[in-house]
Every structure is written in C-alpha cells, then in structure tokens.
Amino acid sequence: TELVTYQLHTNDWYVRTARRLLHERASTGSINSKAIASLRSLARNHADASRRLRALWALHAIGELSNSVASQMLRDENEHIRAWTIQLLTETGSLPASFGQQFIKMAASDSSPVVRLYLASAIQRVDANIGWSLSEALMLRAEDVDDRYIPKMLWYGLAPLMETDPDRAITMIRNSEFPSISSYADWYSAKLQGSSLDRAIAELPTRDEPQALIEAIALGLNGQFGLSMPPS
C-alpha cells in the first residue's frame, strides 16, 4: 500500500521505482488486495489525470487491469488516458469482443487525434474483423487527412489486411478521404501481383492522372522477375 501511495509522488523517480517493485512482487507472488483496490480507486477517481494514468500503468504492470476499470478508462475525459488504455488492452493480442465494439465506436466518434492514432496502431494487434471495421471507420475521418502520423499508421494496419482481401481493401481506400493511402495501395497492388495487380491495371483508363498509377505499378514491380502478363 505504501508503494501505491508513491504513485502520487511529485518526483517521478519514486513513481517509476515503486511501479517496478510492484511489478516484481506481482511476478513472484501476489499483491495485497487493499493495494489493488487503492490503485483501482486512484485510476477511477483521482482528480489529476496524470495520477489516474500512473494508476492505470501500475494496474497493468501487476496484471490487475480489470475489464470494468478499462471500460471506464476508455470513457475518461482525458485523451491520453483513453489512448493508453487502448495501447494496454491490445498488447497481448487477445482483446475481448466487447472492447472491439467500443474501439469501433471510438474510431467513428472520438474527437481526439491522439486517440485515433492509437486506434490506428491497434489495427495490427486485434482480430481481423475488428481491424477491418476500425480501418473503415478511421478512413472516413476527413480531419486526419493531413495529420503527420495517422495516415501512415492506418496504412501499416491495412496493408496486411489487403493481402487477404485486396478487393475489399481497395474499395475501402478508393472511398476514403486519404489520397496518400490510395498511392500506397497502388504500389502495394503491384507488389502483391495476382488479382490486385490486374485490378490496378484495369483502373488505368478511368484515372484522371494515369501516369501516377503507372509509376506506382513500376515501383512495385521493380526487381521482380518471371512475371506473368496480367489479363488486363
């Protein structure tokens, strides 16, 4: 319980050292139930967002971040607490289904670009069905088109999905608000070859600027050998 109290210390060295000691004790034994309850109370109720965030990290470190606490943290008024809850929930790769639906709602409606960035980064660490839905929701957020990071992170999440269903991915990308992701998809379609390459070539007559698509296809095919001519 004293180590929990150190999560409120003004000197961050004490905070981090106490969190490490809690983690070490949890990994070799068990943490006092009063200490766990105190951490959960701090996470839920402390007036200072930085202290709520420290309690969230400590709960995760000792393996006591319950679904009920996490659900409340996803609704916290502070964007960094919501974002970090997304990060911590997806670190194990086994996200409960109820959180998947909550993530999708946040992708469509959350006002924070910080939260949307963390949701984009989570696409690679959730079930494919959730990943598709997250991608679809985030790619309709026109306010993020010129963001420095979100379009790239969206693409990193979407590219592995595109390998499994190129038609769905390309249709989503063409209907999105992100021209940069459309360019990435042109290149990746050629790199994947097969039906995705043929679809890219079939689009040439309909493109306003086909030269850009030709250049993306050329870049994707660069260094590949023994290719079959696409039907288109």
Solvent accessible surface area in square Angstrom, and as a share of the most:
residue,aa,sasa,rsa
1,T,88,0.51
2,E,136,0.61
3,L,24,0.12
4,V,3,0.01
5,T,87,0.51
6,Y,85,0.32
7,Q,1,0.00
8,L,62,0.31
9,H,60,0.27
10,T,124,0.72
11,N,71,0.37
12,D,65,0.34
13,W,143,0.50
14,Y,84,0.32
15,V,0,0.00
16,R,120,0.44
17,T,26,0.15
18,A,3,0.02
19,R,46,0.17
20,R,124,0.45
21,L,57,0.28
22,L,6,0.03
23,H,89,0.40
24,E,73,0.33
25,R,139,0.51
26,A,27,0.21
27,S,80,0.52
28,T,123,0.72
29,G,52,0.50
30,S,105,0.68
31,I,23,0.12
32,N,87,0.45
33,S,85,0.55
34,K,149,0.63
35,A,1,0.01
36,I,22,0.11
37,A,59,0.46
38,S,45,0.29
39,L,0,0.00
40,R,69,0.25
41,S,53,0.34
42,L,27,0.13
43,A,0,0.00
44,R,83,0.30
45,N,109,0.56
46,H,60,0.27
47,A,101,0.78
48,D,59,0.31
49,A,26,0.20
50,S,49,0.32
51,R,42,0.15
52,R,16,0.06
53,L,24,0.12
54,R,26,0.09
55,A,0,0.00
56,L,0,0.00
57,W,69,0.24
58,A,0,0.00
59,L,0,0.00
60,H,60,0.27
61,A,28,0.22
62,I,14,0.07
63,G,65,0.63
64,E,54,0.24
65,L,32,0.16
66,S,32,0.21
67,N,89,0.46
68,S,65,0.42
69,V,0,0.00
70,A,0,0.00
71,S,27,0.17
72,Q,59,0.26
73,M,1,0.00
74,L,4,0.02
75,R,158,0.58
76,D,18,0.10
77,E,153,0.69
78,N,42,0.21
79,E,55,0.25
80,H,88,0.39
81,I,1,0.00
82,R,27,0.10
83,A,0,0.00
84,W,80,0.28
85,T,0,0.00
86,I,0,0.00
87,Q,46,0.21
88,L,11,0.05
89,L,22,0.11
90,T,1,0.00
91,E,87,0.39
92,T,108,0.63
93,G,51,0.49
94,S,83,0.54
95,L,31,0.15
96,P,49,0.31
97,A,83,0.65
98,S,79,0.51
99,F,5,0.02
100,G,1,0.01
101,Q,101,0.45
102,Q,37,0.16
103,F,0,0.00
104,I,37,0.19
105,K,142,0.60
106,M,17,0.07
107,A,0,0.00
108,A,62,0.48
109,S,85,0.55
110,D,17,0.09
111,S,98,0.63
112,S,5,0.03
113,P,63,0.40
114,V,41,0.23
115,V,0,0.00
116,R,9,0.03
117,L,45,0.22
118,Y,51,0.19
119,L,0,0.00
120,A,0,0.00
121,S,19,0.12
122,A,0,0.00
123,I,6,0.03
124,Q,99,0.44
125,R,74,0.27
126,V,21,0.12
127,D,89,0.46
128,A,54,0.42
129,N,109,0.56
130,I,23,0.12
131,G,0,0.00
132,W,13,0.05
133,S,32,0.21
134,L,0,0.00
135,S,0,0.00
136,E,65,0.29
137,A,14,0.11
138,L,1,0.01
139,M,1,0.00
140,L,116,0.58
141,R,27,0.10
142,A,54,0.42
143,E,106,0.47
144,D,2,0.01
145,V,40,0.23
146,D,138,0.72
147,D,49,0.26
148,R,184,0.67
149,Y,122,0.46
150,I,2,0.01
151,P,8,0.05
152,K,97,0.41
153,M,54,0.24
154,L,0,0.00
155,W,18,0.06
156,Y,114,0.43
157,G,2,0.02
158,L,0,0.00
159,A,14,0.11
160,P,66,0.42
161,L,18,0.09
162,M,0,0.00
163,E,95,0.43
164,T,108,0.63
165,D,53,0.28
166,P,29,0.18
167,D,80,0.42
168,R,95,0.35
169,A,0,0.00
170,I,2,0.01
171,T,62,0.36
172,M,19,0.09
173,I,3,0.02
174,R,73,0.26
175,N,103,0.53
176,S,22,0.14
177,E,81,0.36
178,F,3,0.01
179,P,91,0.57
180,S,43,0.28
181,I,0,0.00
182,S,25,0.16
183,S,64,0.41
184,Y,70,0.27
185,A,0,0.00
186,D,8,0.04
187,W,76,0.27
188,Y,32,0.12
189,S,1,0.00
190,A,0,0.00
191,K,94,0.40
192,L,59,0.29
193,Q,56,0.25
194,G,56,0.54
195,S,82,0.53
196,S,2,0.02
197,L,10,0.05
198,D,29,0.15
199,R,71,0.26
200,A,2,0.01
201,I,37,0.19
202,A,55,0.42
203,E,29,0.13
204,L,43,0.21
205,P,119,0.75
206,T,108,0.63
207,R,61,0.22
208,D,144,0.75
209,E,128,0.57
210,P,53,0.33
211,Q,106,0.47
212,A,56,0.44
213,L,0,0.00
214,I,81,0.41
215,E,100,0.45
216,A,15,0.12
217,I,15,0.08
218,A,61,0.47
219,L,115,0.57
220,G,0,0.00
221,L,45,0.23
222,N,111,0.57
223,G,57,0.55
224,Q,47,0.21
225,F,182,0.76
226,G,85,0.82
227,L,70,0.35
228,S,99,0.64
229,M,177,0.79
230,P,32,0.20
231,P,131,0.83
232,S,75,0.49
